[in-house]
Amino acid sequence: MGKLALAAKITHVPSMYLSELPGARHGTRQDAIDGHLEIGRRCRELGVDTIVVFDTHWLVNANYHINCAPHFKGLYTSNELPHFISNMAFEFPGNPALGQLLADSCNRMGVETLAHERTTLNPEYGTLVPMRYMNADQHFKVVSVSALCMAHYLNDSARLGWALRRAIEEYYDGTVAFLASGSLSHRFAQNGLAPEYGFKIWSPFLEALDREVVQIWQRGDWHTFCGMLPEYAAKGHGEGFMHDTAMLMGALGWSAYDGRAEVLTPYFGASGTGQINAVFPVTPQDGAAIPPAVASSADGYTSVATRL
């Protein structure tokens, strides 16, 4: 019935907001902002009605959670970096019906998920920053999914992504985009060194690792990437333990995925972390069952996955 029309791995660095403001950082993240604007343009062109964001700033300690309130509006100040994001206005519609449908599908597939419609909980900046540029006119409805998962297995997050896609294609009357909102390596610069690393990666090892991953994405070598994801998430200091990326890959078909990533905003450094905007073309996948690589340890994924 419905359609997953666009999937992407995106940055949400708070310096994008600083880039709008007068001062030393003005204009310095325009390339990242332009990547978001292009994703928003493509979503409009594809007829997307709702953007679902896998938000690595929404910390949860049990279950998976979906924020699907009818409407979001407020002023946001980051508790982590209040000198970067302070009193940032946001407003956009939610999609309670889709949120509940997604949660129901995940629960049927054995991934315990709760949808929150009657809530005062606002999204975190992993959702708010992208929506500032992709959805300034409130064209899209927005649903946020917890992806800073403190006591979860990566393979469960991949199963969740697969269940979300099944729900859309089998039960939803509409068109959706999935955004994995999180960095590649996420080792912040040590305290006191942040200005020095404002546009750099923390270490040569992490930069080389990230760049190799981007090349793997562009080659479409998903068997290699899915096999290395648990170790990459750990040794690469993956943001949110890379649960957003596992969700995205699960939705695309895991190691059976046959697309190649398109880089919109080339890899860049921000306060020591590695960032990118990349679109993953959505290709047809067998909707009859969970891909074997996600459901079992056939490629070592489940057995290697650590409880992060």
N, C-alpha and C positions, 0 to 999 in steps of 0.2 A: 504493500500500500504506500508506505512512505519511502523516503530516499535520504541516504547519507550522501550529500553532494560535495562536501569539502572536508578535508582533514589536514591539520597542520601542527607543527611544533613551533611554539612562539616564545619570544622574550617578553618579559614584563618589567624590565629594569626601571626602578623609580627615577633614574636620571633622565628618562624620557619626559617625565613631567617637569623636571628642572630645565630641560632643554627648551621648554616653552617660555620660561620666565627670564626677565632681564638678569644679567649677571654673567659670571665667568663660564657657566655651562650652557648659555643660550645657543641653540642651534646645533649642539654637539651630538645629539641623538636623532637627527632628522632622518638618517637612513633607516633606523629602526621604526620610527613613526611612519615613514613612507611604506615600509613593509606591511604594517598594520592597515594602512589606508588601502593598499592593494588587495589585501585579504578581504576587507570589507566590501570593496568594489566587486570582487569575484563572487562573494556571497550574494550580493544583490543580483548580479547577472545570472546566477544559478537559481534564483528564486527561493533562497533560504529564508525561512520564517523564524527559526530559533537557533541560537548559538549555544552549544553546550561546552562549558569550559571545565577542564580538569585542572583544578587550582591547587598548586603546590604550596600555597600559603594558608590553606584551610587545614589546620591540624586536628586530627581525630585519633582517639585511643582505642576505639572499638567500633566495629561495623563500618560500612560505607554509608555516606550521607549525601543527600541531594537537596540543595536549597532551591525551592521552586515557589517562593512567595509570589503573589500576584503582581507586586510592584516593588521596586527598589528606589529609594531616594535618600540622600543625606549628604553630609560632609565627612570626608575620611582623612584621618591622620594616621600615618604608619606608626605602630608601637615600636618597630625595629629601627626605622630610620625617619624619625619625625622632622629631621632637618632636610630631608629630601621630599617627602610628601606630607604637606600640612594643609588641612582644610580644603582638600580637593573635592569639588562638587561632583555628584553622580546622580543619574536618574535613568531608568529604563524599565520596561515591562518584564515581568516574569512569565512563566508558563506552567501553572500548577498541574494542568491535565497531563502534559508531557512528563513532568517530574514524577508523578504517581505511576504513570505507565512504565517509565524506565525502572523504577524501584520494583514494581510487580514482576517485570521480566527478570531482573537480576535475582530476586528471591526464588522464582520458579527454577532458575538454573543453579541454585544452591549457593549464591553469593548474597549474604545477608545485608540488605540495604534498606535505609529508611529515607522516605521523602518528607520534607518539612515544608508545608504550605502555610500553616498558621504560625508564623514565626516572626520575631523581631530581629532575627539574625541577618545582618547585611553581608554581602560578599566581601572577600578579602581582596588585596590589591593584585593578586594573580588574575582576577577577573576584572577588577575595576580599571586597571591601566589599559588593557586591550580594548575594553568597551569604550573608553574615552576617545579612541581614534577610529575604531571600526563602527561605532554605533552612536555617534554624537547626536544624531537626529532621532534616536530611539526607534529606528526602523525595525530592529530585530528584538524579539523576545529573548530572554537570557535565562539559562539554568546553570547553576554552579555545582560541581561535584568535588567532594573532598579528595585531595590527592597528596596531602602530607600525612601519610598513614604510618603511625608509629609502631604498630604491633601487627602488621599485615604481611602476607607473602606476596611477592611480585606476581606469581602465577595466578593468585586470586584476582589481582588487579587486571591481568590480561583477560581472565574469564569475564570480569565485569565489563570490560570494553566490548567483548564479543556479544554479551547479553544486551548491552545498550544498542548495538547496531541491529540485532535481531528484533528488538522491540520496535525500532523505528521502521524497519522494512516490512514487518509483519502486522503491526497494529496502529501505526501513527499515520494520520492523513495530513502529511505535510513534508517539508524539506528541511534538513538539519545540517549544521556544520559542527564538527568536533575540533576543539583546540586544546592541545596539551601545553599548558602554560607553565613553563619551567625552563631552567637553563640546561646546558650540558654540564661540564664540570662546575662545581659550586663551592670552591674553596675561597672564601673571602680573604682579602688582604688582612694581615695581622693588624690589630689595633695600633694606631699611630702611623700606619703606612698607607691608609686608604687613598689619600690624595695622589701619592706616587703611583698607585696601581689603578687609578681611575679609568684608564683605557688599556690596561694590560691584563694578562693571565697570570695567576699566582706562580706557576712554575713551568719550565720547559716540558716536563713530563706530561702535565695536564693538557697543555696546549697541543702537543704532538698526539696525545690520545684523542682529544676532541676532533682534531683535523682528520685523523684517520677514520673516525666514526662518520664524519660528514661524507668522506669519500665512499665509505661502505654504503651509506644511504643513496648516494648518487649512482653507484653501480647497481644498486638493487640486490645486494648480497644479504638478504634478510635472515638466511639460515645462520650466517656468521654473527650478525648483530644480535639476534635473539638468543643465541647460545652464550654470548659474552655479556649480555645485559646485567645479570646479577652481580658479576664481578666488576663491570664498568661502574655500576651504581655505587658500589662500595669503595673501590679504589679511586674513582673519579669524583668522589664527594658529591654524587648526584643530588640535585635539588629535590626535596621530598622523597629521597631514596629512589627517584625516577619512577614512581608509581604512575605519574601522568603518562610517561612514555610507554610503560607496559599496557596501560589502558588503551592508548592510541594504537599500538601494534596489535593488541587483541581485537580491536574493532576492525582493523584492516585485514586480518587473517593470519596474524603472527608470522611464522617462518614460511607459510604458504603465500604470503603477499607477493605480488608480482609487479608492483609499480616501482618507480624511481623518483627519489625526492628532487624537488625543484627549489633551489635556494633563492629566496627573494631578498633577504638582507644577509650579506656574507657574514661569516663567523667574526665575532668581535669580542674584545675584552671589556669588562665592566667591574671595577672594584675587585679584581682578581678572578672573577668568574667568566665562564665561556658562554656566549649567547648567540642566538641565530633566529631568523624567521625562515621556515622551510615548509612548503606545501607537499603533502603526500597524496598523489592522485588516488582517488577511490576507485578500485577495480572490483569486478564481480567476484564474489566468494560463495562457496557452497553454504547456504543457510540452514542445511538440514541438521547440522550438529556442530559442536565445538571442535575446532581444528585439533587433531590428535596431539600436536606439539604443545598445545595449551592444556589439554586434559590429562596428559600422561607425561612420564619422564622419558619419552622416546628420544628426544634430542638432548637429554641431560638437564633440561630447564628446571623441572620440579625438584629434582634431586639436588641441584646446585643451589637453588634459591635459598637464601638465608632469611631468618626472621629478623628483620631490621628494626 
